[in-house]
Structures are given as structure tokens and as C-alpha cells.
Amino acid sequence: MDSVTQAALGAAIGGAVLGRRLGRKAILIGAVLGTLPDLDVIIDYGDAVANVTEHRGFSHSLFVLTGLATLLALMSARFAPITAISLPRWWCFYTLILVTHPLLDALTTYGTQLLWPLDVTPAAWPIIFIIDPLYTLALLIALGFGLVSLRVRKACTWGLVISCVYLTMAAGAKVMIEQRIAPVLAEQGLQEAPLLIQPTPFNIVLWRATVMDGDRYYESLISVFDGNSQPRLEPLIRNAALEAPLLASLQGQRLAWFAGPFLRYEARWMDGKETLIATDIRLGFPGFHPFSFTLATLEEERWVPLAVSEQVESSRGIQMTTLSRLAARAAGNTSALCASDFVTQEWRAERVIYRC
């Protein structure tokens, strides 16, 4: 999640646990510690793929953060001027602030290495977009009320309750979307295919489904307000034949570990050379994928892995008209927006503009 949300969550937890004893200081400490795990973004690993895949790594580990919380609790119990707070209370205060950061991140698509240093894939159970104004607003309003009224603990507790209800609604909406698309997948013989369902930007009403199927993959937009309208699968090209050269490089293997099967490949002429590019299609929106990487160049009819990968910046920005169409589609207007409206012709599995 974004830094504002993480700070608000940490502040609300701090106020709910020790607001009665520390007052506004509990909110301040919680806000600072709530953003602490994201400081790993300042680390430059010298490689674009590493910078992306190492984020939410050691600094988001439940092992590391629990250890840090224990250390802070011991120091506070020993040196804090307020002696009425017990060690277990300090431990709950710091642990809840720190570990809820990666747990909330794990509810987004990006994925979080909760069990670092264990060699397991990042945990991702996407039910909320990385920026969700409604979720954040509930916390900010509660914090504002607590700061003004000085009823810190009560206000923060209510903010957390409301935000948890919102997450529960998001989980329920995802289950609804899964039930709606299941018959369509069964009809197309794709019920066993890798499937990713995630909310579209800034809401939990409109959901994006991505289905991988060999050299093709399918995109679909489904709103909770679609009624009896059947989801449509829009076919796109994945260029799976280019996957083998990608896996020949360490960066490619790392990217495949990070994104799983949700990668698309293309050969593009860059800096005077044919360059192999891999795109993580989980993140962003079709036509607006922010994470594309150079991984190899064509040398004498064979792909040679690059020593250092680079991130390929998207030339397209999201316009207000795009957001308005997204809002209209979320409201149930199935003609307002298709999942593939913004992809180029090279991405399409059919040489026609597919209309959902």
C-alpha cells in the first residue's frame, strides 16, 4: 500500500493499543513505525529486476519485524519515562504496528516476502488496490477525530473496525467475481488455467481477471453491478516462444519467481539492437503496465542475456477520461470500457479490435 495508508494504519493501531497511556504520542510513533518497512525502496541493487523483486523483502519479513518489535519493547520497558506500561503491552504495541504493514501489503497484487529469508514465493492475496481512497479515508477521519477530541483510543479503534469491515467487503466482492467467472472458464476449458483476480485502481467494485493459456492469455473486467451479464474473455498474445531465452538469465529466473506465469514477452528494437523485454502483466492495467524489463539482446541469431537489466518506462499516462470510463464500467456500464481497449494491435490475438 501507499505510504500515507501505511502511516495511517500504524497510527491507528498505536492509538488503539496505547492511546490511553501515551495519548497523541501513540499516534505519532505508530505513523513513523508504520512506514518504516518501506524504507527499503532507497536501496539500489544495481539492477532493475533486483530493485523490483527485492522490494518488500527483508524489511517486510515477519521474522525481522517481530525481532525488531521485541527489541523496541525491551528498550521502552527499560528506558521509557512511563513505567506504568508493562513489557507485554509494549511488545503488542510495536509488534502490531510493524507486522500489519506487510500483512496489508500481502492483500495487494505485488506480493510480499512475509517469510524471508525462507525461499518461498511472495505472498499475494489481492483484495485491495495499492491505493484505495476509501480504505485510507476511514483511518484518516478516525485519526483526525482522535487528535482533536483527545479520545485517541476510542477513535482509533473505530477507525480500525471500519477499515476491517471494508476489507471484509472486498473479500466478499472477490468471491462474488470468482463465482461469476467460473462458468465461463469451464465453458472455455480454462478452469485449471492460472487465474488472477484483482481489483482495478482505487475501488473494490470493478475487478480484473487475467487467465493464462499457453501463448494466449485472456483479460476480463467484471463489476459487482453487472447483474446477469456474462463476463467476456478478451484474447491477447503472450509470445510464449520467447520464454526460454528469458529463463537463461538470472534476472529472468528471478522475474519468473516473482511474477509466476503472469509474464508477457516481446522483441523490440532498442539502441540499435533487437532486445527481449518481459512485462509483468499482473501490475497496472492492460496498456498501462509499469514493470517491463530488458533481459537479452539478439547477437548472431541467438539471445544473449544482459549483465544488467533496465526498466522500460511506459510512454502512456492515465488520463482523466480513462478514469471516468473506469468509473462508468464499475457502475455496471459494460460498454464503457473493455479490458483490452488500451493495448496496441501487436498484443491482440485477433487482428481486429475486440469489443467486449
N, C-alpha and C positions, 0 to 999 in steps of 0.2 A: 504494500500500500504506500501511498504518498507520505511524505514526512509530516505534513500537517495532521493527517489522520492518526499516524502512529504517536505523535506527540499528544494529541487529544486523548487517545486511548490510555496511554501511560499516565497522563494527568488525572483522568477519571478514576483509574484503578488506585492511584496513590491517594486521592481524596477519599475514596470509599474505604480503604484499609486504615489509614492513619489521619484522616481529616479531622477527627475529633481531638486528637492529641497535637498534631502539627499545624492544623488549620491550612492557610494558603500555602505554607511551605511544602505540604504534601503534594499539592498540585504542581508546584514548580519543579520539585525533584522528579515527580513522575513524568513530566513533559520532557525533561532533559534526558532521563534514562530511557524513555520510550523511543527516542530517535537514535540512541547510541548504536544499536546494531547496524544501522545503515551507513555508518562512517566508513565501512569497507569500500564504498564507492570511490574513495580517494586513492585507493591502491591501484597502481598501474603495473600489470603483469607483463607488459611489453608485447602483448598480442591481443587482437580484437576478440577472438573467440574466448581466450582465457579471461579477459576482463568481464565478459558477459556471464560465462558459466561459473566463474569463481564467486560472483556476487551472490549474496545470501548463502555463503558457505560457512566458514568457521565462526563468523560473528553472529550467525543465526542458529548455531548448534545448541540444542537443549542442554547438552553436557557442559559446554563452555559457559553458557549464560547461568545455569544453575550454580556452577562453581563460583562465578563472579558474584552472584547474589549472596552466596554463603559468606564470601569474603567481606562484602559490604555490610552484611548483617553483623558479623563478628566485630568489625571496626566500629559500627554505630553503637552496638551494645557496650563496647569498651570506652569509647571516647565521646559519644554524643552527650550534650549537657542535659538532655531529658532522660532521666534514669527510670522513669515510670514505664517505659516501653520495654517489654521483655524481648529476649533474643528470638524466640519463635515468631513474635509479632513482626520484628524487623525482617526476619527471613521471609515471611509471607509477603511483606511489603515489596521487597526488592525482587523476589522470585516472580511474583505475579506480574509486575511491571515489565520485567525483561522477557519472560518466556511468552507472554501474549503477543509480543511483536512478531516473532517468527510463526506463531500459530495462526495469526491473522493473515500473514503473507502466504501461508500454505493454502489459504482459501482463494487464492488467485491463480491465474494460469501459469505464471512464470515458474513457479516451483521453488521450494526452499529445502536446503540440506539440513533438515532437522537433526539427523543422526550423525553429522560429521564428527569424527573422521572416518566413520564406517563407510565402506564403498557401496553405497546404495543410491539409487536414482533420487533426484529431488522430489519431495512430497508436493503434490498439487491436487487439490480438490476444489476446482474453481466454481464458486457460487457468487463471487462478487468481483466487479471490475477493480483494477488497481486504483482508480479514482471514482468514488461514489459519493456525490454531494449529500445525499440524504443520510447515509450512514454517519458521515462526519458531522453533519449539522446537528444531529441529535446529541452528540457528545459535546460540541461547542456550546450549544444552548445551555446544557446542564452545567458546564464549567462556568459560563458567564453568570448564571443564577447563583451558583455556589460562591463565587468570588464577591458578588455584590451583597448577597444576603448573609454571608458568613455561615450558612448552613451547608458546609462543604460536604460532609459525609452523605447527608440525605440527597443532595442534588446530584452528586457524582454517582451514587447508587442507582438513582432513577435513570440517569443517562446511560449507564451500562445495561440496565434492564431493557430499555427501549432499543438500544443498538443490537442486543442479543435477539430480541424479537424480530428485528429487521433481517438478521442473518438467518433466522429460522424461516421467515417468509421466503428468502432467497433459495434456501434448500428445498422448500416445498415447491417453488416455481420450477426448479430444475427437474424435480421428479415428474412434474406435470409434462414438461417438454420431452423428457425421456419416454414417457408413455405415448405421447403423440407421434414421435418419430419411429418408434419400434415397429409398427405395422408396415411402414414404408420401407424400412431396411429389410424386413423379412420378405416383402414382395420383390425386392431387387436382389435378394440373395446376399445381403451385406450384414446380416445380423451378427456375424463373427468378426467383421472387419474392425480395425482400430477406430474408435469413435471418441471425439472430444466435443463436449457441450459446455459452453461458457457464456456468460452474459456479455452483451455488447456494451460499448462505452457508456458509463455514467448511469446505469439503470439495472434493475433486475426483472424487467418486463419483457424485453426483447432479447432472445438468445440466438447464438450462432452455433450451428452443428457442423463439424468437419469429419468426413468419413474417408479413410484411406483405402484404396483398392488398386494395388499394383501401380501401373503407370498413370492411372487416373486418381483423382480424389474429388469429393463432392462437398459443396457448401450449401447450407440452407439457413434461412432466417425464420424463426418461429416466435411468435408473440403469444403471451398468455391470453391475449384478447382476440386471437384468430378464430375463435369459435370452432365450427366444424370444418374449417378449411384445412385440407390435407397438405402437409409440408411437401415442398418440391426440392428435389436434389439437383443442383446445378453442376454439371461436369466440367472439371478443369484438368489440365495436363500437369503431371508431376515430373516428367523426364527422368524416370527411374533408371534408365540406361546409364546415366551419369553418376549413379550412386557408388559404383565400385571405385572410381578414382578418388572420390571423397574419402572413403574408408581407408585409403592407402596412406593418409597423413594423420599425424597425431591430433591435429586440430579438428580434422573431420571426424575422427573417432570420438573426441571429446564432445563435439556438437551433436553427434548421433546419440551419445549417452544422455545429453542434456534434453534434447527435443524428442527423442524416441523416433517413431516413424513419421512424425509430422514435419518433414523437410521436403522442400522442392528445389530442383536443380536447374541451372541454365548455363549455357556458354555465351559469354558476352565479350565483344571486342573492347579491350581496355588498355590504354597506354601502349598501343601497338602490338598487343598480344591477345590471343584467344584465351579468355580467363574463365575458369569454372567458379560459379557462385552458388552458394547454398543459402536458402531462406528458411527461417523458422516461421512456418505459416500459422503456428498457434497464436502468436503475439500480434496485436494490432487488428487489422481488418483487411479483407481482400482488397488489394490495391493500395493499402497503407501499411505494409509490413515493415517495421523499423529495423529488424535484425537480419541483414543479409551480409554474407562474408565471402571474400575471395579466398580460395583454398588451393588452386593449382593453375598452372598455365600450360598451354599446348606447345611442346617442344619436340620437333621431328616426329610428329604423328603420335606422340604419347603424352599423357598428362603428368606433369612434374609437380609434386607438392611444393607449395610456397613455404619458406622458412618461417615467415611471419604473416599471419592473416591480417586483412584490413576490413573494416566495416564499410559497406557500401551505403552511403546516405541516400535516403529516398528523396526524390525531386518533387514529390507531391505533398502538399499540405492539406489539412482538413478545412474546408470552407464552411461558413455558416449555413449555406444551402444544403450541404451534406448532412449537417446535424439536424436541420429541420426535416429532411427526408427520413432520417433515422428516427426522429420523434414520431413522425406520421406512421412509419411502419410499426413502431412499438404500440401505437394506439389501435392497431389491427387493420390498417390500410395496406393490403397485400400488394397493391400496385405502386406504392410509393417508393419502394426500394427493393432491389434484388441483391443477393449476396455477391454476385459477380459483376455488378454494374461498373465498378471502377478498375477492373483488371484489363490489361491490354489483350489484343487479339491472340498474341502468342501463348497466353495462358489458357485459352479456351480449348476444350476438347472437340468442339464443333466450330466450323468456320462460319458461324452465324452468331449474331448477338442473341444469347439465350434470354428469354423473358420468363420470369418466374410467375 
